[in-house]
Amino acid sequence: MKAMVLTACRRMELRDIPKPELRPDGLLVRVEAAALCNTTDYRSYAAENPDDAWPSIPWPVVLGHELCGAVVGVGEDIHDWREGDRIAGWGVSHGAFAEYCHLTPGEMATIHLPADFPAEEGPLFEPACGVLRYLIRPQGWPIQPGSRVLVAGLGPSGLLYARLAELLGATEIWALDRNEPRRAMAPDFGATRVFASIDDVVATAEAEGVTLDAILDSTGADLRESYARLVRPGTFVAPYGIGFDWDGVGGSLGGVPIEVGAADTDGVRAALRQVGEWVTSGDLRLSDLISRHIGLEDIPETLEELQQRPKSLAKVIVIP
């Protein structure tokens, strides 16, 4: 099969390699479409040592963890998948940038895709599930009708958060990003007010005498000092950004008790089911995130572009 193989730091080669071996607990999947992860795929590509970036697999390695495909082989221990089924989901670590990939359903949250579902949208179940999982909790949604929410960071994850906040009934969705093209996209995903800096957000909140019911963070930056000026007791924070360890916050910001979202396996599966329901009903249009289609051979150049001009691309779909 053809695969784009990472062989060294910032070096990828399109190679013919053997198909993955089918294991008893796995599925052999013909990849219909994959998507570039704007953050983790580039970090793996640019890492000087493969141990420095997830999935921390020695070179040579086939990257890619957002995909959908058709099942062409079923392990003997698998009973709820058949050849010809179409699969997408969350929990793949690598292997999607190829014509075939091996998946282990028992270690994933998976969804059966209808026969007529667009392949290009299938990989986007992964990021949609990835952001929503932090909002799953036993006592119900942390965002309710009438909530005031800040979405910090308007990459693909932030744009998804804005749309999800709208679906959950938030009436004020404040969107924050330094990049103007991303800010321009935010109203199409439900944002009601758009800001270029966290200082502008704080100034507006203090001038209007309001606080936030939820902060959905995907910036990768440490904004705790500013967030502390925006919260009230019980404000919910979704810690999707990886700028610092939210577990160390200890349930408070600036002495104000807050709730920090957490994700576990059950929550991931519940999130994927909910995403599936919204997609089926038409309430969530994953296609709105797609900005380009490329082939396997275009992956290295596009990864470089994502860092040089990150504001210009949302999700890039790879068609093997």
HUJORA-V96534 format. One record per backbone hydrogen bond with DSSP energy under -1.0 kcal/mol. CO is the residue of the C=O (numbers start at 1). NH is the residue of the N-H. Records with the same first field share a line. If there is no record, write none. Layout:
CO = NH / NH
//
This chain:
1 = 17
2 = 99
3 = 15
5 = 13
6 = 61
8 = 11
11 = 7 / 8
13 = 5
15 = 3
23 = 26
24 = 77
26 = 75
27 = 103
28 = 72 / 73
29 = 101
30 = 70
33 = 68
34 = 318
39 = 43
40 = 44
41 = 45
42 = 46
45 = 10
49 = 52
50 = 53
53 = 56
61 = 6
62 = 95
63 = 97
64 = 96
66 = 35
68 = 32 / 33
69 = 87
70 = 30
71 = 84
73 = 28
75 = 78
82 = 85
85 = 71
86 = 113
87 = 69
88 = 111
90 = 109
96 = 98
97 = 4
99 = 31
101 = 29
103 = 27
104 = 107
105 = 108
109 = 90
111 = 88
114 = 117
118 = 121
121 = 124
122 = 125
123 = 126
124 = 128
125 = 129
126 = 130
127 = 131
128 = 132
129 = 133
132 = 135
137 = 140
144 = 147
147 = 171 / 172
148 = 213 / 214
149 = 174
150 = 216
151 = 176
152 = 218
155 = 159
156 = 160
157 = 161
158 = 162
159 = 163
160 = 164
161 = 165
162 = 166
163 = 167
164 = 168
165 = 170
166 = 169
169 = 146
172 = 149
173 = 192 / 193
174 = 151
175 = 195
176 = 153
179 = 183
180 = 184
182 = 186
185 = 188
186 = 189 / 191
187 = 190
193 = 175
195 = 177
197 = 201
198 = 202
199 = 203
200 = 204
201 = 205
202 = 206
203 = 207
204 = 208
205 = 210
213 = 236
214 = 150
215 = 238
216 = 152
217 = 241
221 = 223
223 = 227
224 = 228
226 = 229
227 = 230
230 = 212
232 = 235
235 = 259
236 = 215
237 = 261
238 = 217 / 240
245 = 248
246 = 249
251 = 258
253 = 256
256 = 253
257 = 234
259 = 237
264 = 268
265 = 269
266 = 270
267 = 271
268 = 272
269 = 273
270 = 274
271 = 275
272 = 276
273 = 277
274 = 278
275 = 279
276 = 280
277 = 281
278 = 283 / 284
285 = 288
286 = 289
287 = 290
289 = 315
292 = 317
294 = 319
295 = 298
296 = 299
298 = 302
299 = 303
300 = 304
301 = 305
302 = 306
304 = 308
305 = 309
309 = 312
315 = 291 / 292
316 = 36
317 = 294
318 = 34
//
